[in-house]
Amino acid sequence: MNGCVRQEGFDPSKAKTTLNKWLYAETGAAVAGVTEALEAYHFNDAAAVVYRFVWNRFCDWYVEFAKPIFMGSDEAAKAETQAMAAWVLDEILKLLHPFMPFITEELWAVLGEDGPKRETLLCLAEWPKTPKKADRKAVDEIDWVIDLISEIRSLRSEMNVPPASTLPLTIMGADKDTKARAKRYESFLKRMARLGSIATADAPPHGSAQFVLREATMALALANVIDLTAERERLTKEIGKLEQEIQKIDARFANEQFMAKAPEEVVEENRERRAEAEAAADKLKAALKRLAAVAA
């Protein structure tokens, strides 16, 4: 799709766009992580690394970042992104091949129908090499955008903000790099984080929820978007349910007969449930505290 076909002689280490420099670095980290885990026979760790890279970095983020480039007018950036996407898809197939040999071999053949002719079957192809040194500036920039969108999405979810609502974002204490990034990715941030506007200021607007990202403080105005009283009641109720669950599990652990007779898998299941409930309660308590600040 979008003309992402392998290009003869394409060198990903010479990418010029920030996005493609970031993907090149992420690919290198994935290759290094999977190789190290496989050599140590830690197959579950290897699978986790390649899963995170393919799903969370390439599919979740690179594809979204690439859409404006494909729809834009910069033909050089578009051509580079098409070639980079095709190159990374080949690297992905190589990394996935030990876990999914048959489907990756088939995809290797299908993707090989376009572009330069395949020289070998995937099972005989050379294992990916760890790419050259990463461009840290490019990595930091794209990671900043990803972290900002993730924080905003998390806050919106915690505060039960209606999905269709767009919120104004105010940035305080930002250095020149952060201001430049906010301007450079403004349209992307608005689309991905459902923002109505992005501005800088010395103080947060009234009724805003705040979080810190790098050196800057971010504020989202919520007072006119959600019912603060109803949301406070909802969070308090959810926290109460989770604390009751924790108390029930603690009572089981305090029961000597239960601990003596229960199978180990049942005890472990209860430990996991308690940890999940505690983590969820802590998250909701943080949201409740943040809500109190909004209402102040």
CORSULFEN-V642923 format. One line per field, one symbol per residue. phi: phi as a letter, one per 40 degrees, with the letter a starting at -180 (. if undefined). psi: psi as a letter, one per 20 degrees, with the letter a starting at -180 (. if undefined). Layout:
phi=???
psi=???
This chain:
phi=.fgcbdbcgcbccbdbcdccccccccccccdcccccccccgcccccccccccccccbcccbdccccdcccccbcccccccccccccccdcccccccdccbcccccccdcccccbgdcccacccbcccdccdcdccccccccccccccccccccccdcccfcddccbbcbbbbgccccccccdccbdccccccbfbcababacbcccgbcbabbfcbbbbbcbdcbbcccccccccccccdccccccccccccccccccccbccdcccccccccccccccccccccccccccccccc
psi=qkknqpppjpohijqhqgghhghgghgghggggggggghjkmhhgghhghggggghgggggggghhghghiainhghggghghgggghhghghghighhmhghhgghggghihqaqppirqhiiqpqqqorrpqnhggghghhgggggggggggggghjlpphippqppppqkqrhggggghghkghgggghjlqhrpqqrhqqqqkqpqqpociqppppoihjhqohghhgggggggggghhggghgghhghiohgghhhpqhhgghghgghgggggggghghhhhgghhhhgi.
